[in-house]
Amino acid sequence: ESPNARRKRNYQQSEADRWLKQAQHDLESAYNDMHSSTSQFAYDWVCYKCYRV
């Protein structure tokens, strides 16, 4: 395998990891918004966060 191919694969893996981590945070945030007793429920905001996931 060439160094360029290895570098590209490593970049793609790190991007995939970054996207997955962001999706997990978005989903956790939407869950917290739905189950928060201190804030007003914002259905449209939760839907948007879930759509991003």
N, C-alpha and C positions, 0 to 999 in steps of 0.2 A: 504494500500500500504506500502510495506517495505521501510525502509530508502535507501537501495541499489537501488531499482527500481526508487525511486524518484530522487536520485543522478544521475543515468544513464539517465533518461529522461531530467533532467536539463542540463546535459553535451551535449546531442544530440541537444537540442534546442539552446544552446549557439554556438555549432559548425555550425548549420544550419544558424544562424544569421551571424556568421563570414563569411561563404561562400557567403551568399547573399550580404553582404556589399562589399566583394571583387569583386564580379561579377558586382555590380553597378559601382564601381570605374573603372573596366576594360572597361566597356561599355562607360562610360563617357570619358575615356582617348582615346578610339578609335574614338569617335565622334569628340573630340577636334583635334586629328591628321588629320582627314579627312577635317576639316573645318578651319585649321590653314593657315593663309596667310603668316606666317613668316617661316614656316619649309617646307622642301621638302616632298611631299606626298609619303608615304611609304605604298603601297598597301598591301604588304606581312605582314607587321607589324600590320596593322589594321585588316587583316583577322585573324591573330593569336590571337589578343586580343578578337575578336568576337567569335572565336572558344572556347576560355576559358570560355566565358560567357555561 
